[in-house]
Amino acid sequence: MAAVANEKERSGSQTSAEDVSLSKKQKKLAVSTPSDKSEAKSQWRLLFGAILVLTIGTRFYNVTVPDHVCWDETHFGKMGSWYINRTFFFDVHPPLGKMLIGLSGYLTGYDGTYPFDKPGDKYNGTNYEGMRIFCTALGAAIVPMSFHTVWDMTGSLTASTFAAAYILFDIGMLILNRYILLDPPLIFFMTASVMGMARVSRLTREASSFTTGWWAWLAFTGSMLACTISVKFVGLFVVLLVGMHTASDLWDVLGDLTQPISHTVRQLIARALTLIVLPIILYAGFFYIHLTVLNRSGSGDGFYSSGFQSNLIGNSLYNVSMPRQVAYGAIVTLKNHKTGGGYLHSHNHLYPKGFGARQQQVTTYSHKDDNNKWLIKPYDKQALDNVTLIKHGDLVRLEHVQTKRNLHSHREQGPVTKKHLQVTCYGEDGQGDTNDVWLVQIVGGKAGQLVETVTSRLTFYHYIERCVLTTTNKQLPKWGFEQQEVTCNPNIRDKAAQWNVEDNQFDKLPSVNFQVYAPGFISRFFESHAVMLQGNAGLKPKEGEVTSRPWQWPINYRGQFFSGADHRVYLLGNPIIWWSNLVFLALFLIIFGVEIIRYQRNSADPPSGTSKSTTTTASTTENDATKWQLLRAALWLFGGWLIHYLPFYAMGRVLYFHHYFPALVFNSMLAGVMLDYITGRLAGWLRHVCLGTAMAGLVYSFALFSPLAYGMSGPFSHEPNSTLASLKWLSSWEF
């Protein structure tokens, strides 16, 4: 008993000694903490400052070179000009990015007159520099924001530095963010959204909820989400990511038993206001500005309904007076009533052999011209002496004004849609045959009801073949000038077979002002979206166009030329960065899977019956916390990459290499986190060697491939005596 008592005493004495020792260490640590924090802050500022300097140096070096139009500058520079001129146009993307490009040009002296006709055109003294520098500034900000994001997610300077370096030294990111394109604002706002998300999450964990800073960062995140989706619809991907991360944060808040349930409710309301309500208001506000600024008629009018066009100054429907009813002898244009529908159109070209009867082509065309005009005649004579109004159920002929041939259908297959019948123009000088006769019906109309301009929805039923005049979503080949196919559909319930009279020229009837039919903002807002979504779905590759598939992007399979001629710029990712990104993606999946299994089996805990000192246990706990913080950050970054990459496999529209770059930002940040995680398990000296080697490799690879970004001249890489031959690591690279 005495021995046992002595053993207990020694044990108690030993434990007491350990507690005292640990207490002394903790006190010593507490004393040194301010100094350590100050040193850490200095290191943070030093590294962040170095990244800023390198970013500015690499991004703005020779930013105005070449001084000619590069790649899609021909589109977005032109659209910026239209904002300055207030000229309406159609584009498949929301307006914010183009509005900002136009605003930057306007503020730096650009007058909006340069045509931006085609890549390679010299600017010749045009003030394009402001728009280039603005886009470059947005693109440059992605690097420090990535540093800031990873810092808030991990608290690791190593992870933050390498995440930023992976983006900083990537040739592809450098090229894409130096031109007048939508990609710089898109990726800028996307990265800003994620940065705000990470900061809000950190402040919430640090019990700083509902402070001024917390509210400011929440509002910032919501605003950036609105801006991202207002540049391109793919901004929905980052909305999904932030939404999932917010749900995870709220779940953690709910699990905090030190807070009442009302705290969780307040958190939920705050997130709903700033991350849902605020973005919706801003998004609608951007469209209001867009529709207010672009108030003059332009090339995109025809994609929109007749009522929409009546708001545009200079449009044939703006503040116009024309007959309310439609009479025989009127010259009209017929607009397809579906969203984005074009005008019934013909031209003096025949269908080629093998595509039905070799008669005059009939299509729909989204732009206004004289080939859209049709003369409405009685079915049994050329003209009437008196004024006779057209009613529901009348039989008519439609004569193409320019070519004097009648709208016609017959028992021949449609040129593309073989289940439909071919529609042509047939005859000479207005004379044709019985296959030119169409029955006019008002949708929902009654016998004797008059056909009215703009507001009446009409179908044209072929009297002989018993089919309806319609337009398909299919584009004709080059012989049809890539216009939309028009056919006669035996399915008379076809929703695309509805038309309205837009222009109505007839001097013998009194005119009324059609401004009363102009829709308000809400109607125009929803119509704009319907037209954009339809336009996106209709984007198909053109003949000879260089496109790519999603599987090619991560492996850096093929780039694309931004500039040709003597100063060649070739969009290609830095292969060291892109291929190591894939390695870190694979390592993350393996490591995360192993750690989850170990956690589930509790194999990370010390075996039962063994004892560890308090210091060792504390150290192990700290290491575990750091490990899981890095893995949690890596998991969200992996999710960001997946959300921004995987959906492209399901898209039917044409795709290009640059679509991968938003996903690349997440992959690069993930690489920085995983590099820190893996090297953190090494001995101190070995870790420094590995990190130094990695950074040197990034810098060297940037210097090696920098000619692709800053301009190449001389022979191509596949030609004799080319100085670029050593850089052609894959045969699919074309520089």
C-alpha distance (Angstrom), angle and dihedral (degrees) to the residues before:
residue distance angle dihedral
M1 . . .
A2 3.77 . .
A3 3.77 90.3 .
V4 3.77 90.7 51.3
A5 3.77 90.6 47.9
N6 3.79 91.0 50.1
E7 3.83 90.1 48.6
K8 3.82 90.8 51.4
E9 3.77 89.9 48.1
R10 3.79 92.1 51.2
S11 3.79 89.9 46.3
G12 3.78 92.0 49.7
S13 3.79 90.4 45.9
Q14 3.81 90.7 50.6
T15 3.81 92.5 49.1
S16 3.76 90.3 47.5
A17 3.78 90.5 51.2
E18 3.77 91.3 49.8
D19 3.81 90.8 50.2
V20 3.79 90.5 50.5
S21 3.79 91.0 47.5
L22 3.80 91.8 48.8
S23 3.79 90.7 46.7
K24 3.79 90.4 53.9
K25 3.80 91.3 49.1
Q26 3.79 91.2 49.5
K27 3.81 90.6 50.2
K28 3.77 90.5 48.6
L29 3.83 89.6 49.3
A30 3.78 90.6 48.5
V31 3.78 90.6 53.0
S32 3.79 92.5 50.2
T33 3.81 96.0 43.6
P34 3.84 98.4 91.2
S35 3.79 90.1 51.2
D36 3.81 91.5 47.4
K37 3.79 91.2 48.3
S38 3.77 91.1 49.9
E39 3.80 91.2 50.2
A40 3.82 91.5 47.7
K41 3.80 90.0 49.6
S42 3.80 90.7 51.3
Q43 3.79 91.0 50.5
W44 3.81 90.2 48.9
R45 3.80 92.1 51.4
L46 3.80 92.4 45.2
L47 3.80 94.1 51.3
F48 3.80 93.8 41.5
G49 3.82 90.4 49.0
A50 3.80 91.6 49.5
I51 3.81 90.5 51.1
L52 3.81 90.7 49.6
V53 3.80 92.4 50.9
L54 3.82 93.3 47.2
T55 3.80 91.4 45.8
I56 3.79 93.7 51.9
G57 3.81 91.5 44.9
T58 3.80 96.4 49.9
R59 3.81 97.5 39.2
F60 3.80 101.2 44.3
Y61 3.81 98.1 38.7
N62 3.84 106.5 119.5
V63 3.82 89.2 -17.8
T64 3.82 93.0 161.3
V65 3.83 91.7 54.1
P66 2.98 124.2 131.0
D67 3.79 97.5 40.3
H68 3.78 94.0 -152.2
V69 3.80 135.9 81.3
C70 3.81 111.5 -74.9
W71 3.81 124.8 -157.1
D72 3.84 112.0 -60.4
E73 3.79 93.3 6.2
T74 3.78 81.9 95.4
H75 3.84 88.7 67.9
F76 3.79 104.9 35.4
G77 3.79 96.7 36.5
K78 3.80 87.8 52.8
M79 3.81 91.0 48.9
G80 3.79 90.3 50.1
S81 3.80 87.0 54.0
W82 3.80 90.9 52.2
Y83 3.81 90.6 55.0
I84 3.78 89.8 52.9
N85 3.83 89.4 49.0
R86 3.83 92.1 40.5
T87 3.81 89.8 -126.8
F88 3.81 116.3 156.4
F89 3.81 117.8 -124.7
F90 3.79 140.0 166.5
D91 3.79 124.1 -115.2
V92 3.79 132.6 162.6
H93 3.83 92.3 -130.1
P94 3.83 130.4 73.9
P95 3.80 114.8 -99.1
L96 3.82 110.5 -112.2
G97 3.82 99.7 89.0
K98 3.81 92.9 48.9
M99 3.80 92.1 44.0
L100 3.81 90.1 54.2
I101 3.81 91.2 48.6
G102 3.81 89.9 50.8
L103 3.81 91.6 46.4
S104 3.81 92.5 50.0
G105 3.80 90.1 50.7
Y106 3.80 92.7 47.5
L107 3.83 92.6 49.5
T108 3.82 92.2 49.8
G109 3.80 97.0 50.1
Y110 3.81 103.9 -91.8
D111 3.80 109.8 145.0
G112 3.81 99.0 -158.8
T113 3.82 96.2 -117.1
Y114 3.83 101.9 110.9
P115 3.85 108.6 107.0
F116 3.86 99.6 -144.1
D117 3.80 86.9 -152.4
K118 3.79 102.3 165.1
P119 3.83 142.5 -17.1
G120 3.79 112.6 -79.4
D121 3.82 96.3 34.7
K122 3.81 110.8 135.7
Y123 3.80 116.9 -118.8
N124 3.82 90.5 -139.5
G125 3.79 98.8 -161.7
T126 3.82 96.6 -33.4
N127 3.82 113.2 145.7
Y128 3.80 94.5 -115.9
E129 3.81 93.4 135.0
G130 3.81 95.3 85.6
M131 3.80 93.0 57.4
R132 3.82 92.0 46.9
I133 3.79 93.4 48.0
F134 3.81 91.7 46.9
C135 3.82 92.5 53.2
T136 3.80 90.4 44.2
A137 3.81 91.2 51.9
L138 3.80 90.7 53.7
G139 3.79 90.6 47.5
A140 3.79 92.2 47.7
A141 3.82 91.9 53.6
I142 3.81 89.6 63.5
V143 3.82 90.8 76.0
P144 3.84 100.0 56.7
M145 3.82 90.4 38.5
S146 3.82 89.6 56.1
F147 3.82 89.0 51.7
H148 3.80 89.6 50.3
T149 3.82 92.6 47.5
V150 3.79 96.2 51.4
W151 3.82 90.6 44.1
D152 3.79 91.2 56.3
M153 3.80 91.8 45.6
T154 3.81 97.9 46.4
G155 3.81 110.5 12.7
S156 3.83 86.3 -136.6
L157 3.79 121.3 131.0
T158 3.79 90.6 -163.8
A159 3.80 93.7 54.6
S160 3.82 92.0 43.9
T161 3.80 93.8 48.7
F162 3.80 95.4 49.1
A163 3.81 92.8 43.1
A164 3.81 88.9 55.8
A165 3.82 91.9 42.2
Y166 3.80 92.0 53.9
I167 3.81 88.9 57.5
L168 3.82 95.7 36.6
F169 3.82 95.6 54.3
D170 3.80 97.6 40.4
I171 3.79 110.0 112.6
G172 3.81 91.9 -155.5
M173 3.81 94.1 56.0
L174 3.80 89.4 46.8
I175 3.81 93.5 52.8
L176 3.79 97.5 43.3
N177 3.80 92.8 51.8
R178 3.83 98.9 50.3
Y179 3.81 101.0 69.9
I180 3.81 140.9 67.1
L181 3.80 96.0 -87.0
L182 3.80 139.9 123.7
D183 3.81 92.7 -116.2
P184 3.84 97.0 79.4
P185 3.84 94.7 54.5
L186 3.81 91.6 39.4
I187 3.82 95.4 53.1
F188 3.83 91.4 38.2
F189 3.81 93.3 56.6
M190 3.81 91.9 40.9
T191 3.81 92.2 52.9
A192 3.80 91.0 44.2
S193 3.82 89.1 53.5
V194 3.81 91.2 53.3
M195 3.81 91.5 44.9
G196 3.80 90.0 53.4
M197 3.80 90.4 46.3
A198 3.82 91.3 53.4
R199 3.81 93.6 46.7
V200 3.83 93.5 48.9
S201 3.80 90.0 49.8
R202 3.80 91.5 50.1
L203 3.81 93.4 48.5
T204 3.79 89.7 48.9
R205 3.82 91.3 52.4
E206 3.81 90.1 48.5
A207 3.82 90.7 55.5
S208 3.81 92.5 -111.9
S209 3.80 95.3 127.1
F210 3.80 117.7 144.5
T211 3.77 93.5 17.4
T212 3.80 119.2 131.1
G213 3.81 91.1 -103.8
W214 3.79 92.3 49.5
W215 3.81 92.4 52.0
A216 3.82 91.0 45.6
W217 3.80 92.5 53.2
L218 3.81 91.8 45.9
A219 3.81 90.9 52.1
F220 3.81 89.6 45.1
T221 3.82 90.9 53.4
G222 3.80 92.5 49.1
S223 3.80 91.5 47.8
M224 3.80 92.1 50.3
L225 3.80 90.8 49.4
A226 3.80 89.5 53.8
C227 3.81 90.7 48.4
T228 3.81 93.2 48.8
I229 3.79 95.1 53.8
S230 3.83 89.2 41.4
V231 3.81 89.4 62.6
K232 3.82 98.4 46.2
F233 3.78 134.3 -8.2
V234 3.82 89.6 -120.7
G235 3.80 83.6 76.7
L236 3.81 83.3 85.8
F237 3.81 86.7 78.4
V238 3.81 93.5 65.1
V239 3.82 89.4 43.3
L240 3.81 87.0 58.1
L241 3.81 91.9 47.9
V242 3.81 94.3 49.3
G243 3.79 89.9 45.1
M244 3.80 92.0 54.4
H245 3.81 91.9 45.4
T246 3.80 90.6 49.4
A247 3.81 90.5 51.5
S248 3.82 88.8 51.8
D249 3.82 90.9 50.4
L250 3.79 91.7 49.6
W251 3.80 90.0 49.8
D252 3.82 89.4 54.6
V253 3.81 90.3 47.5
L254 3.80 89.9 51.4
G255 3.80 89.6 52.4
D256 3.82 93.0 54.5
L257 3.81 101.2 103.2
T258 3.80 92.2 -171.1
Q259 3.82 88.9 71.6
P260 3.81 126.8 65.9
I261 3.80 120.5 -116.7
S262 3.80 88.6 -107.5
H263 3.82 87.9 68.0
T264 3.81 89.8 61.0
V265 3.81 91.1 48.0
R266 3.81 90.9 52.0
Q267 3.81 89.7 49.2
L268 3.79 90.4 51.1
I269 3.81 92.9 49.8
A270 3.82 91.7 47.3
R271 3.81 92.2 51.6
A272 3.82 91.9 46.2
L273 3.81 92.0 52.2
T274 3.80 96.6 46.1
L275 3.81 102.2 32.1
I276 3.83 100.4 36.6
V277 3.81 112.6 18.5
L278 3.82 97.2 37.8
P279 3.86 94.9 48.8
I280 3.82 91.3 48.4
I281 3.82 91.3 51.8
L282 3.82 92.3 46.9
Y283 3.80 92.9 45.3
A284 3.80 91.9 52.3
G285 3.81 89.2 44.2
F286 3.81 92.0 56.3
F287 3.80 89.7 53.0
Y288 3.79 91.0 48.2
I289 3.82 89.5 55.0
H290 3.81 90.1 45.1
L291 3.81 94.1 52.2
T292 3.81 92.3 42.4
V293 3.81 95.5 49.8
L294 3.82 95.8 44.0
N295 3.78 96.3 60.2
R296 3.83 99.7 136.6
S297 3.79 126.4 86.8
G298 3.79 115.7 -100.4
S299 3.78 144.8 156.6
G300 3.80 94.5 -64.6
D301 3.80 99.0 58.7
G302 3.79 95.1 99.7
F303 3.80 93.6 62.5
Y304 3.81 89.5 67.4
S305 3.77 134.8 66.6
S306 3.78 123.1 -86.9
G307 3.80 90.5 -109.2
F308 3.81 91.6 52.0
Q309 3.80 90.8 52.0
S310 3.78 92.4 53.1
N311 3.85 87.9 74.5
L312 3.82 93.2 60.9
I313 3.80 119.6 94.5
G314 3.80 110.2 -126.3
N315 3.79 94.8 21.8
S316 3.80 115.4 127.6
L317 3.82 87.7 -117.5
Y318 3.82 97.3 47.7
N319 3.81 111.6 113.8
V320 3.78 85.5 -25.7
S321 3.76 129.8 157.7
M322 3.77 119.7 -145.9
P323 3.80 137.3 146.1
R324 3.79 114.2 -67.1
Q325 3.81 92.6 -145.7
V326 3.80 129.1 48.4
A327 3.79 119.1 -122.8
Y328 3.78 135.5 -171.7
G329 3.80 108.7 -88.4
A330 3.83 93.6 35.6
I331 3.80 119.8 133.1
V332 3.79 107.2 -135.7
T333 3.78 143.1 171.1
L334 3.80 117.6 -136.0
K335 3.79 117.8 -147.5
N336 3.77 121.8 -164.1
H337 3.78 108.1 -117.0
K338 3.81 98.3 -141.4
T339 3.79 119.0 101.1
G340 3.78 109.1 -75.5
G341 3.79 91.3 4.5
G342 3.79 118.3 163.6
Y343 3.80 134.8 -139.7
L344 3.79 123.8 -82.1
H345 3.79 100.4 -102.9
S346 3.77 141.8 177.1
H347 3.79 135.7 178.5
N348 3.76 137.7 -173.1
H349 3.81 95.8 -88.5
L350 3.79 127.2 103.7
Y351 3.79 130.6 -133.3
P352 3.83 106.8 -99.6
K353 3.78 123.7 -114.7
G354 3.79 112.4 -73.6
F355 3.81 95.2 30.7
G356 3.80 101.0 87.2
A357 3.80 127.5 -79.1
R358 3.80 114.4 -6.4
Q359 3.78 93.9 -115.3
Q360 3.81 132.4 127.1
Q361 3.81 115.9 -58.0
V362 3.81 121.9 -112.4
T363 3.82 119.6 -163.8
T364 3.78 142.3 148.5
Y365 3.78 116.9 -103.5
S366 3.80 126.1 -168.7
H367 3.79 96.7 -148.2
K368 3.78 127.4 74.6
D369 3.80 119.3 -112.2
D370 3.80 139.9 135.9
N371 3.81 92.2 -90.3
N372 3.81 88.0 73.1
K373 3.83 93.6 66.5
W374 3.81 122.3 107.4
L375 3.82 132.2 -177.2
I376 3.82 114.1 -138.8
K377 3.83 112.0 -140.4
P378 3.80 135.5 174.1
Y379 3.80 112.1 -95.6
D380 3.81 93.7 -120.5
K381 3.82 104.5 40.2
Q382 3.79 141.1 27.3
A383 3.80 97.7 -116.0
L384 3.80 146.0 -8.5
D385 3.79 124.5 -125.2
N386 3.78 95.2 -144.8
V387 3.81 130.7 49.8
T388 3.81 108.1 -90.5
L389 3.79 121.3 178.9
I390 3.79 120.8 -139.9
K391 3.79 115.6 -116.1
H392 3.79 138.0 -169.2
G393 3.82 107.4 -76.8
D394 3.85 98.0 24.9
L395 3.80 121.4 141.1
V396 3.81 113.7 -129.6
R397 3.78 145.1 167.8
L398 3.82 122.0 -137.0
E399 3.81 114.1 -147.1
H400 3.80 118.5 -162.3
V401 3.80 102.8 -125.9
Q402 3.82 97.7 -147.7
T403 3.82 98.8 47.5
K404 3.85 101.7 25.1
R405 3.82 91.9 -130.4
N406 3.81 125.5 130.3
L407 3.80 127.6 -118.7
H408 3.78 103.7 -102.6
S409 3.81 142.4 177.5
H410 3.78 132.6 -173.2
R411 3.78 142.2 166.1
E412 3.79 96.9 -68.0
Q413 3.81 124.9 113.9
G414 3.78 118.8 -100.6
P415 3.81 114.5 -99.7
V416 3.83 94.2 -112.1
T417 3.82 106.6 0.4
K418 3.78 100.2 60.0
K419 3.83 95.3 -172.5
H420 3.81 89.3 64.1
L421 3.80 128.7 68.2
Q422 3.79 124.4 -107.9
V423 3.82 119.2 -101.4
T424 3.81 117.8 -154.3
C425 3.80 142.1 156.2
Y426 3.79 111.4 -107.1
G427 3.80 140.7 178.5
E428 3.79 136.3 35.4
D429 3.82 130.2 -86.7
G430 3.80 91.8 -6.0
Q431 3.82 94.4 -51.8
G432 3.80 116.8 122.1
D433 3.80 138.9 132.7
T434 3.81 140.9 -87.9
N435 3.82 91.3 -74.8
D436 3.82 87.5 73.0
V437 3.82 93.5 69.0
W438 3.83 119.4 108.2
L439 3.80 130.8 -178.1
V440 3.83 112.5 -134.6
Q441 3.80 114.4 -142.0
I442 3.79 129.0 179.0
V443 3.83 111.2 -139.8
G444 3.79 103.8 -109.4
G445 3.81 89.9 0.6
K446 3.79 131.0 146.2
A447 3.79 132.1 -137.8
G448 3.79 110.8 -74.7
Q449 3.85 95.0 16.2
L450 3.83 111.2 143.4
V451 3.81 122.0 -120.3
E452 3.82 109.7 -118.7
T453 3.78 130.7 -158.4
V454 3.85 116.8 -102.1
T455 3.81 97.4 -13.9
S456 3.84 102.1 61.9
R457 3.81 115.0 86.4
L458 3.80 107.7 -147.1
T459 3.79 138.7 -167.2
F460 3.80 123.7 -161.6
Y461 3.80 110.4 -145.7
H462 3.81 116.3 -163.5
Y463 3.80 106.6 -124.0
I464 3.82 96.3 -150.3
E465 3.81 106.0 31.9
R466 3.85 95.5 35.8
C467 3.80 96.9 -133.5
V468 3.82 134.0 118.3
L469 3.80 129.3 -113.9
T470 3.80 107.6 -110.2
T471 3.77 144.9 155.2
T472 3.78 123.2 -129.6
N473 3.79 126.6 -147.8
K474 3.79 89.1 -113.9
Q475 3.77 123.2 112.1
L476 3.79 119.2 -136.8
P477 3.83 118.6 -125.7
K478 3.78 122.3 -104.6
W479 3.79 91.8 -75.5
G480 3.81 86.3 65.7
F481 3.82 91.8 45.1
E482 3.84 88.8 -113.2
Q483 3.80 90.7 -76.0
Q484 3.81 122.9 145.2
E485 3.80 120.3 -80.1
V486 3.83 118.8 -110.5
T487 3.81 118.5 -158.3
C488 3.80 142.1 157.6
N489 3.80 109.6 -107.1
P490 3.84 119.7 -151.3
N491 3.82 86.3 -153.3
I492 3.80 97.2 84.1
R493 3.83 92.0 -170.0
D494 3.82 91.1 69.0
K495 3.85 106.9 140.3
A496 3.81 90.3 -151.5
A497 3.81 90.4 61.1
Q498 3.80 94.5 81.4
W499 3.81 121.4 106.7
N500 3.77 138.5 174.8
V501 3.79 132.4 -153.0
E502 3.81 107.5 -113.2
D503 3.82 108.3 171.6
N504 3.81 115.5 32.6
Q505 3.81 115.9 -174.2
F506 3.82 113.2 -174.5
D507 3.82 122.0 133.1
K508 3.81 97.5 -164.6
L509 3.82 95.3 68.8
P510 3.83 127.1 68.6
S511 3.80 115.7 -106.0
V512 3.80 129.2 -129.0
N513 3.83 129.5 -161.5
F514 3.80 111.8 -103.4
Q515 3.80 97.0 -160.6
V516 3.80 88.4 99.3
Y517 3.82 88.4 70.2
A518 3.82 93.9 55.5
P519 3.85 109.4 121.9
G520 3.82 123.3 -127.1
F521 3.80 128.5 -116.8
I522 3.82 96.8 -84.8
S523 3.82 92.8 54.2
R524 3.80 91.9 46.2
F525 3.83 90.7 46.4
F526 3.81 92.8 56.4
E527 3.80 93.8 40.9
S528 3.81 90.1 52.2
H529 3.79 89.8 56.2
A530 3.78 94.3 47.0
V531 3.82 90.2 51.4
M532 3.83 93.0 46.5
L533 3.80 93.7 49.0
Q534 3.79 91.0 48.3
G535 3.79 90.2 47.7
N536 3.80 91.1 51.2
A537 3.79 91.6 51.1
G538 3.80 90.1 49.7
L539 3.81 95.8 54.7
K540 3.79 104.2 115.6
P541 3.81 128.8 166.7
K542 3.79 115.3 -90.1
E543 3.75 123.1 -133.8
G544 3.81 111.1 -77.9
E545 3.82 93.2 7.6
V546 3.82 117.8 141.7
T547 3.80 108.2 -124.1
S548 3.79 133.5 159.0
R549 3.78 142.3 -150.2
P550 3.83 126.5 -122.8
W551 3.81 94.2 -112.1
Q552 3.81 89.3 61.7
W553 3.80 96.1 55.4
P554 3.83 105.3 71.2
I555 3.80 92.4 45.6
N556 3.82 91.1 51.6
Y557 3.79 89.1 -125.0
R558 3.80 99.0 164.5
G559 3.80 136.4 -1.5
Q560 3.78 130.8 -158.4
F561 3.79 135.5 -124.3
F562 3.79 117.1 -105.0
S563 3.77 93.9 178.2
G564 3.78 132.3 15.2
A565 3.81 133.3 -175.3
D566 3.82 118.8 59.4
H567 3.81 96.1 -24.9
R568 3.81 104.5 53.3
V569 3.80 122.0 -171.2
Y570 3.81 117.0 -174.9
L571 3.80 122.2 -167.8
L572 3.80 106.5 -135.4
G573 3.77 132.4 140.1
N574 3.79 121.4 -113.7
P575 3.83 98.7 -97.2
I576 3.83 94.1 -146.5
I577 3.80 90.0 55.4
W578 3.80 98.1 39.9
W579 3.79 96.5 46.6
S580 3.80 93.9 43.7
N581 3.81 86.8 49.8
L582 3.79 88.0 61.9
V583 3.81 90.5 48.7
F584 3.80 91.5 52.9
L585 3.81 90.5 47.1
A586 3.80 89.8 55.7
L587 3.82 92.7 43.7
F588 3.79 91.0 51.0
L589 3.80 92.0 53.9
I590 3.81 91.5 48.6
I591 3.81 96.4 44.0
F592 3.79 94.8 43.1
G593 3.80 90.9 48.8
V594 3.81 92.0 49.9
E595 3.82 93.2 46.8
I596 3.80 92.5 49.1
I597 3.82 90.3 51.5
R598 3.82 91.0 47.5
Y599 3.78 90.8 48.8
Q600 3.81 91.7 49.1
R601 3.80 91.2 50.5
N602 3.84 92.0 42.3
S603 3.79 89.3 -130.6
A604 3.79 89.8 142.8
D605 3.82 90.0 67.8
P606 3.83 118.9 89.3
P607 3.83 113.9 -96.4
S608 3.81 115.9 -93.2
G609 3.80 114.8 -89.9
T610 3.80 96.5 22.8
S611 3.78 121.8 113.3
K612 3.79 130.1 -143.6
S613 3.76 130.1 -172.4
T614 3.79 117.7 -102.9
T615 3.79 90.6 -115.4
T616 3.81 92.5 54.5
T617 3.78 91.6 46.6
A618 3.80 91.3 50.4
S619 3.79 90.1 48.3
T620 3.80 91.5 49.6
T621 3.81 91.2 48.8
E622 3.79 90.8 50.2
N623 3.82 91.6 49.1
D624 3.79 91.2 48.8
A625 3.80 91.1 50.6
T626 3.81 91.2 50.7
K627 3.79 91.1 46.3
W628 3.79 93.7 51.9
Q629 3.79 92.4 43.6
L630 3.81 89.7 56.4
L631 3.80 93.0 44.1
R632 3.81 92.3 47.5
A633 3.83 90.1 52.1
A634 3.80 90.2 46.5
L635 3.81 90.2 50.7
W636 3.82 92.7 55.5
L637 3.80 91.8 45.2
F638 3.79 89.9 49.6
G639 3.80 87.7 50.5
G640 3.80 89.9 51.3
W641 3.81 90.7 52.0
L642 3.80 92.1 47.6
I643 3.82 94.4 47.7
H644 3.81 91.9 48.9
Y645 3.82 95.0 45.3
L646 3.80 112.9 31.3
P647 3.86 98.4 60.4
F648 3.81 91.3 64.2
Y649 3.81 89.2 72.4
A650 3.81 88.5 65.1
M651 3.81 96.1 47.1
G652 3.78 119.1 106.0
R653 3.81 95.7 -165.6
V654 3.81 124.9 96.2
L655 3.82 113.2 -79.3
Y656 3.79 133.5 -155.9
F657 3.78 136.7 -165.4
H658 3.81 94.0 -104.1
H659 3.82 91.4 64.3
Y660 3.82 88.6 78.2
F661 3.81 97.4 61.7
P662 3.83 99.1 87.0
A663 3.83 87.9 55.8
L664 3.81 89.3 46.0
V665 3.82 91.0 62.1
F666 3.82 90.4 60.4
N667 3.80 92.1 44.5
S668 3.81 91.2 52.0
M669 3.81 92.5 49.8
L670 3.80 88.9 47.7
A671 3.82 89.8 52.6
G672 3.82 90.5 55.3
V673 3.81 92.0 50.4
M674 3.81 94.2 47.0
L675 3.80 92.6 46.5
D676 3.81 88.7 55.7
Y677 3.82 91.8 45.6
I678 3.82 95.1 50.2
T679 3.81 97.5 43.3
G680 3.81 90.8 44.4
R681 3.82 87.9 73.6
L682 3.83 91.9 58.4
A683 3.77 130.5 88.5
G684 3.81 113.6 -86.3
W685 3.81 97.4 -106.0
L686 3.80 93.2 43.6
R687 3.82 91.4 49.0
H688 3.82 90.6 53.9
V689 3.80 91.4 48.4
C690 3.82 91.7 50.7
L691 3.80 93.9 46.3
G692 3.80 92.6 46.1
T693 3.79 91.5 49.1
A694 3.81 91.0 48.7
M695 3.80 93.2 50.6
A696 3.79 91.7 46.3
G697 3.80 89.5 51.3
L698 3.81 91.3 52.6
V699 3.80 93.0 49.0
Y700 3.81 93.5 45.5
S701 3.81 93.6 47.8
F702 3.82 89.5 50.1
A703 3.81 91.6 52.3
L704 3.81 90.3 45.5
F705 3.81 96.3 53.3
S706 3.82 98.9 31.4
P707 3.86 93.2 104.6
L708 3.82 87.6 71.3
A709 3.80 88.8 62.5
Y710 3.78 103.4 34.4
G711 3.80 96.0 41.6
M712 3.79 139.6 -77.6
S713 3.78 129.6 -140.0
G714 3.77 135.9 177.2
P715 3.81 126.5 43.3
F716 3.80 122.0 -4.9
S717 3.80 117.7 -105.7
H718 3.82 92.8 -100.1
E719 3.83 93.8 50.7
P720 3.82 126.1 90.1
N721 3.82 118.6 -86.5
S722 3.80 92.5 13.7
T723 3.80 115.6 158.1
L724 3.82 87.8 -152.9
A725 3.81 96.2 60.3
S726 3.81 92.3 96.8
L727 3.80 90.7 56.9
K728 3.79 95.1 56.6
W729 3.78 97.3 96.6
L730 3.82 93.3 159.0
S731 3.80 125.7 42.5
S732 3.84 89.6 -135.8
W733 3.82 91.9 65.4
E734 3.80 108.2 99.5
F735 3.79 107.4 -167.7
